[in-house]
């Protein structure tokens, strides 16, 4: 069984890693989310706040409790997923 913990932050300095959803930098002043999943494997994904909301919106298309993965940097900032960029693992 997997456990997901979501942390919300306001960026104070430019991040080394871009947003996993859109590939854009997370810049000072941006709100960002760190989505940590612990289960069989550990996974930490960093999103702009609006990109995380778009990712969360994808769960409506899958069975409750599904674990989803994304094609890194394949979507537009804060927009719905492009076809084939989100899939169930």
C-alpha positions as CSV (number, residue, x, y, z in Angstrom):
1,X,0.0,0.0,0.0
2,X,1.3,3.5,-0.9
3,X,1.1,6.6,1.2
4,X,1.2,10.0,-0.4
5,X,2.2,13.2,1.4
6,X,1.8,16.6,-0.2
7,X,3.8,19.6,1.0
8,X,3.0,23.2,-0.2
9,X,5.7,25.8,-0.2
10,X,6.4,29.3,-1.5
11,X,9.7,29.5,-3.4
12,X,12.3,31.7,-1.9
13,X,15.1,30.9,-4.3
14,X,15.3,29.4,-7.8
15,X,15.1,25.7,-7.9
16,X,17.7,23.5,-9.5
17,X,15.0,21.1,-10.9
18,X,12.2,22.3,-13.0
19,X,8.5,21.4,-12.5
20,X,7.9,17.8,-13.5
21,X,4.6,18.7,-15.3
22,X,5.7,21.6,-17.6
23,X,9.5,21.7,-17.4
24,X,9.5,25.4,-16.5
25,X,11.7,26.8,-13.6
26,X,10.2,27.2,-10.2
27,X,11.1,30.8,-9.5
28,X,11.0,32.9,-6.3
29,X,7.4,33.8,-5.4
30,X,5.9,30.8,-7.1
31,X,3.9,28.4,-5.0
32,X,5.1,24.8,-5.5
33,X,4.1,21.3,-4.3
34,X,6.3,18.4,-3.4
35,X,4.3,15.2,-3.8
36,X,6.0,12.3,-1.9
37,X,4.8,8.7,-2.4
38,X,6.1,6.0,-0.1
39,X,5.3,2.4,-0.7
40,X,7.3,-0.3,-2.5
41,X,9.4,2.5,-3.9
42,X,10.0,6.2,-2.8
43,X,9.0,8.9,-5.3
44,X,9.3,12.7,-4.9
45,X,7.8,14.9,-7.6
46,X,7.9,18.7,-7.7
47,X,5.2,20.8,-9.4
48,X,4.1,24.4,-9.7
49,X,0.9,24.7,-7.6
50,X,-1.3,25.0,-10.8
51,X,0.5,22.1,-12.4
52,X,-0.2,19.9,-9.4
53,X,-3.9,20.9,-9.6
54,X,-3.9,19.8,-13.3
55,X,-2.2,16.5,-12.3
56,X,-4.8,15.9,-9.6
57,X,-7.6,16.6,-12.1
58,X,-6.4,13.5,-14.1
59,X,-7.4,11.2,-11.3
60,X,-11.1,11.6,-12.3
61,X,-10.4,9.5,-15.4
62,X,-9.0,6.5,-13.4
63,X,-10.3,4.0,-10.8
64,X,-10.1,5.4,-7.3
65,X,-6.8,4.5,-5.6
66,X,-4.9,4.4,-8.9
67,X,-1.2,5.3,-8.9
68,X,-0.5,7.6,-11.8
69,X,2.8,8.5,-13.6
70,X,3.5,11.3,-16.0
71,X,5.8,11.9,-19.0
72,X,8.1,14.4,-17.5
73,X,8.0,18.0,-18.9
74,X,5.4,17.0,-21.5
75,X,2.5,19.3,-20.5
76,X,1.8,23.0,-20.5
77,X,1.9,25.0,-17.2
78,X,-1.3,24.6,-15.3
79,X,-3.1,23.0,-18.3
80,X,-4.8,19.6,-18.6
81,X,-2.6,16.7,-19.6
82,X,-1.9,16.1,-23.3
83,X,-3.0,12.8,-24.6
84,X,-0.8,9.9,-23.6
85,X,1.3,11.9,-21.0
86,X,-0.4,10.4,-17.9
87,X,-0.7,6.7,-17.4
88,X,-1.5,4.2,-14.6
89,X,1.4,2.2,-13.1
